Amino acid sequence: MTRLSSALLITAVLGVALGGCSRKGPAPDVSFLPTAAVEAEDKKAAFEAAKAVCLEQAQRKGISSVTRILLLKGRVSESDYIDCMEAKGFAELE
């Protein structure tokens, strides 16, 4: 009986930790304005491409540490997302 209880407890703990690894989620609700650093004729397409890349990077970074998995549950960090978008040439509207 003790082995069964231990196995169930370990399974429950792992399930909670792995449940925090959810990578699905919308981008943070932040508005951006293209700057002169964006060198594309179609600014909207450039924004969508940068948004997709930055969202993926922020999600990857969000699950990269055990602390973030347990505390933030793998969610997209708004600061990581904003930093990436600013690096791509989009300024945050406040």
N, C-alpha and C positions, 0 to 999 in steps of 0.2 A: 504494500500500500504506500509506503514511503517513496519508493521509486516512481510510482505513478503520480503522486502528488508533486514530486520534484520536477518530473518531466512536464507536467501541466503548468507549473509555475514558470519554468524556463520558457516554454512555448508562449505563455501570455506576455512575459517581459519582452521577448524578441518581437512578438507581434505588435506591441505598443511602439517599440523603437523603430521598427520597419514601417509602421503606419505613418510615422513622421517624415518619411522619405518622399511623400507625395510631391511630385514635380509639377503637378497641374495647378494652374492658377492664372488669373489675369495679370496683366502688367499693372503696376501701381498707377493710380489716377493722378498723373502729373502732365501738365501741358508744356510743350516745347516749341521753340521758335528757331528756325534755321538761321545760322550765322553765315558770315562770309566764308567760313572754313568748309562749308558744304559745297562741293564742286560737282553739281549735277544739274542738268537742265530741268528734270522732273523732281522737284523738291519732295513731293508727296511720296513718290516711289522710293526715294532715298531715305525718307523718314521711316517708311514701313520696313525697309530692309534693315535699317539700324535698330529699329524697335525689336524685330525678331531676333537679331544677333544679341542685343543687350539683354533681352529677356532670357534667352538661353544661357548666357554667361552668368547672369544673376541667379538663375535657378541652380546651375551647376555649383556656383560658389555657396549657395544657401544650404546645400547638402554635403559640403566638403568637410565639415567638422562635426564631431559627435556632439559638441555643445549646441551647435545650431540645430542639429537634428532633434535633440531633446527639448530645447527651449523654444526655438522658432518653428519647429516642425517642418523644416525644409522649404519654407515659404520664400518668396522673392523678397530680398531686402531692398527697400526703396532707395536707400543710399547707394547701394551697389549699382542699381539700375540707372539712377540719375548720373552717377560718375561715368558710367559707360556712354550714356547718351551725350554727355558734355564732351567726352573725348572724341566722339564722332562728329562734333560740330553743331550740336543743338543746345541752345541755351534754355534753361528752365524758366518758365513764366511763373512769377510768384503772385 
